[in-house]
Amino acid sequence: MKVIVCGAGQVGSNIARYLASEGNNVTVIDQSSELIQKISDTLEVQAMVGFASHPHVLEAAGAADADMIVAVTLADEVNMVACQVAHSLFNVPTKIARVRHQSYLAPIWADLFSRDHLPIDVIISPEIEVARAVARRLQVPGAFDMIPMADGKVKVIGVICGDNCPIIHTPLRQLTGLFPDLNIEIVAIVRNDRPIIPSGDDQMLPGDEVYFVADTKHVSRAMAAFGHEEPEARRVIIIGGGNIGLCLAEEIEAKHQGVSARIVEIDRKRAQMVAQRLSRTMVLHGDGLDPDILEEANVRASETVVAVTNNDEGNILASLLAKRYGCERAITLINKSTYQPLVQPLGIDAVVSPRSITVSSILQHVRRGRIKAVHSLREGFAEVIEAEALETSSLINTPLREIRLPDGVIVGAIVRGGDVIIPRPSTVIKPNDRVIILAEVGQVKKVEKMFAVRLEFF
């Protein structure tokens, strides 16, 4: 597949890295010669300096025979025009654009991105995606990550094993026998920042970050088995009233009636605007690092603080300060990946990475075969993939124990109609099943082929 990536920032470089590692023909365009030089030095891609929406630049990048353009520059307008030019002049089949300004995304202007106007196939809004990701984490306290799959019937959950976790030091193959009510599949372990795709002989240790797949109905029971029985947050403090903080508050007001939120915003005009947009969220003008403001926000009675300003260091300090003043849990937005290994020892409970969330949103539309959803885990060591099993798939009508899955690939759950099946060696995948799979990043291509439509079928 030939892909043009417009923008060599964090998101663009990560998308380019993913696609290049899978053997795709990737060209990256950016105005910054420094970023382009860095891309050239580190990735097996073509890289060129230029203005991504200019026709002659796209032509030089090979737009005439490109399969996809991914426009993720810092400017919404450049992203939109690049997609328009790619469509009108070069007939590029798939066009993905990152659009951040909420005015473009208002429902009353939904027709803007139709084929007759601005022909963009997929709009990615990092602010909205991050707000939804934070809202999901609020639903499962104790989890540092929560990914709904199969229309919400299945959840992929990340938890940290504490010393009080009842199921540590137990080989995974023995879990079902020792804990018959524990209907989960453990698909990944991160130990000392090293990812492990586990086998039946592996066991969990204190301090491990564990990803497991569970039927949504059984999540509370599964969390209890890991020693996490925290009540769902009812009082939330949001530090930062920018687009992410505002989107999160709107999401809480619309979908979580039992949750009350308070926003702390340092800019007076922005605080006034946010207050006008919200109906039942209190907005405080002040600094999230000011103890008096935190007291005014009733930090001691709040279960969760969510720090989502555009300053990583400020988010980390505000989270730690709120916890010191009595808040039980901290969810912190961090853009710089170098900070992520530091936050767990500091006491931050969950980290939100806009870059990782945006990359996952884009990968969902890059993947081939009958792929329904994709989520990238922890700096991209693996992907959780939801795919539909077709009549032609090599996986169907054979017990899992007899299927030679590639190393680094685990079937986490199967959804058949309204039923969720946690797989066992005797489980058989049938046509039209939704299959939740974890795959190491190097094995994703093989997973795509498993779920592709074969020509000989027709």
Secondary structure, DSSP 8 states (H G I E B T S, - for coil): -EEEEE--SHHHHHHHHHHHHTT-EEEEEES-HHHHHHHHHHSSSEEEES-TT-HHHHHHTTGGG-SEEEE--S-HHHHHHHHHHHHHTT--SEEEEE---HHHH-GGGGGGGSTTSS--SEEE-HHHHHHHHHHHHHHSTTEEEEEEETTTTEEEEEEE--TT-TTTTSBGGGHHHH-TT--EEEEEEEETTEEE---TT-B--TT-EEEEEEEGGGHHHHHHHTT------SEEEEE--SHHHHHHHHHHHHH-TT-EEEEEES-HHHHHHHHHH-SS-EEEES-TT-HHHHHHTTGGG-SEEEE-SS-HHHHHHHHHHHHHTT-SEEEEE---GGGHHHHHHHT--EEE-HHHHHHHHHHHHH--SSEEEEEEEGGGTEEEEEEE--TT-TTBTSBGGGS---TTEEEEEEEETTEEE---TT-BB-TT-EEEEEEEGGGHHHHHHHTS--GGG-
